[in-house]
Amino acid sequence: MNKTIIIPAIADDGSLYPVEKMAAHVQGVLHLAISVFVFDGDRLLIQKRAAVKYHCAGQWANTCCSHPHWNETLEDCASRRLQEELGFSVPLIRRQTVEYAASVGEGLSEHERVTLFCAQVAADSIEINPDPSEVEAVRWIAPSQLRYELGACPDAFTPWFRIYLNRFPELKF
């Protein structure tokens, strides 16, 4: 079932080169990624990663996140993964780019330059159909509840989501 996925890694000079996704995570190679945040007013749609995911299984994360395939645009990747993971499409707005590194367990690490995408929707205007191999559950959460849960049980959330919430308050979740 595991297929080889080639993603864009970032060389010291800023140029991109192809790397196998698992190799990037094993070696901690800096690579491109996307994160999507879909809001209904100030409530954020979050997902609980499926138990079969190779890292951070069963943890809550932002709406959707992934890696572009080699030669895929960031915009196309964000739209593709939102559809693949959650079964819906909405217009996405490209926001800022952030960089982080974090251990994600099982000897794997993320070292990502992440472009963030946001959308504003009415929750009742979209039909969410999660792929069970990707997503165990979804829910809308208000900022105050998210901050409370993050403080009470940080390990319930993926390392990158905790980093976004703690290090980049200007993202205005």
C-alpha positions in Angstrom: 0.0 0.0 0.0 2.9 2.4 0.7 3.8 4.1 -2.5 6.9 6.2 -3.1 6.1 9.9 -3.0 8.7 12.4 -4.2 8.5 15.8 -2.6 10.5 19.1 -3.0 13.4 19.4 -0.6 15.3 22.7 -0.1 19.0 22.9 -0.6 21.3 25.2 1.3 21.3 27.6 -1.7 17.5 27.7 -1.7 17.1 25.6 -4.8 14.7 22.6 -4.8 15.6 19.0 -5.4 13.5 15.8 -5.3 13.5 13.6 -2.2 11.5 10.6 -1.2 9.0 11.7 1.5 9.9 9.1 4.1 13.6 9.8 3.6 13.0 13.5 4.3 11.3 12.6 7.5 13.9 10.1 8.6 16.8 12.4 7.8 15.1 15.7 8.9 15.6 17.3 5.4 14.1 20.7 5.0 11.2 20.4 2.6 8.1 22.2 1.3 4.7 21.7 2.9 1.3 23.2 3.1 -1.2 23.7 5.9 -4.9 24.6 5.4 -7.1 26.3 7.9 -10.8 26.5 7.1 -12.8 28.8 9.4 -16.5 29.4 10.0 -16.3 32.8 11.6 -13.7 32.4 14.3 -14.2 28.6 14.6 -11.6 26.4 13.0 -12.2 23.0 11.4 -9.7 20.6 12.9 -9.1 16.9 12.1 -8.1 14.0 14.2 -5.5 12.0 12.2 -6.4 8.4 11.4 -5.0 5.7 13.6 -3.2 4.2 10.6 -1.1 7.3 9.9 2.6 6.7 10.0 3.2 9.5 12.5 1.1 11.5 14.9 -1.8 9.0 14.5 -4.9 9.9 16.6 -3.7 13.5 17.3 -5.7 16.6 16.4 -4.3 18.9 13.7 -5.4 21.9 11.6 -7.9 21.3 8.8 -5.4 19.7 6.4 -1.7 19.5 5.9 0.6 17.8 3.4 3.5 18.0 1.0 3.4 19.0 -2.6 4.5 16.3 -5.0 7.6 17.1 -7.1 6.6 19.8 -9.7 3.2 20.4 -8.1 2.3 24.0 -7.1 1.6 24.7 -3.4 -1.9 26.0 -4.4 -2.7 22.8 -6.3 -1.4 20.7 -3.4 -3.6 22.5 -0.9 -6.7 22.1 -3.0 -5.9 18.5 -3.8 -5.3 17.4 -0.2 -8.4 19.2 1.2 -10.5 17.2 -1.3 -8.6 13.9 -0.7 -8.6 14.1 3.1 -12.0 15.8 3.8 -14.0 15.5 0.6 -14.7 19.1 -0.2 -13.3 22.1 -2.1 -13.4 25.8 -1.2 -11.5 28.7 -2.5 -8.2 29.0 -0.6 -6.3 32.2 0.1 -2.5 31.9 0.3 -1.2 33.4 3.6 2.3 33.5 5.1 5.1 31.0 5.0 6.6 29.7 8.3 9.5 27.3 9.0 9.8 24.8 11.9 11.5 21.6 12.9 10.0 19.1 15.3 10.2 15.4 16.3 7.0 13.5 15.3 7.9 10.2 17.0 9.0 6.8 15.7 12.4 8.3 14.9 10.9 10.7 12.4 11.1 14.5 12.2 9.5 17.3 10.3 11.7 20.2 9.0 9.3 22.1 6.9 8.9 25.4 5.1 5.1 25.6 5.3 2.9 27.8 3.2 -0.4 28.4 5.0 -3.7 28.6 3.2 -7.0 29.9 4.8 -10.7 29.8 3.8 -13.8 31.3 5.4 -17.0 29.3 4.9 -20.4 28.7 6.5 -20.1 25.3 8.2 -23.6 24.3 6.9 -22.6 25.2 3.3 -20.0 22.3 3.0 -20.4 18.6 3.2 -17.4 17.1 5.0 -16.6 13.5 3.9 -13.4 12.4 5.5 -11.3 9.7 4.0 -11.1 7.2 6.9 -7.5 6.2 6.0 -6.5 9.9 6.6 -9.0 11.3 9.1 -10.6 9.7 12.1 -12.8 12.7 13.1 -13.5 16.4 12.5 -14.9 19.2 14.5 -15.3 22.9 14.6 -13.6 24.6 17.5 -13.6 28.1 18.9 -10.2 29.8 19.7 -10.9 29.8 23.5 -11.7 26.1 23.5 -8.7 25.3 21.4 -6.4 27.2 23.7 -8.0 25.5 26.7 -7.6 22.0 25.3 -4.0 22.7 24.1 -3.1 23.8 27.6 -4.9 20.9 29.3 -3.7 18.1 27.0 -1.0 19.3 24.6 -0.1 15.7 23.5 -3.6 15.4 22.0 -2.4 17.8 19.2 0.3 17.3 16.6 3.7 19.0 17.2 3.3 21.3 14.2 -0.2 22.5 15.2 1.1 23.2 18.7 4.0 25.1 17.2 1.7 27.2 14.9 -0.5 28.0 17.9 2.3 28.9 20.3 5.0 30.5 18.1 2.9 32.3 15.5 0.1 34.1 17.4 -0.1 36.6 14.4 -1.8 33.8 12.5 -4.9 34.8 14.5 -6.5 31.3 15.0 
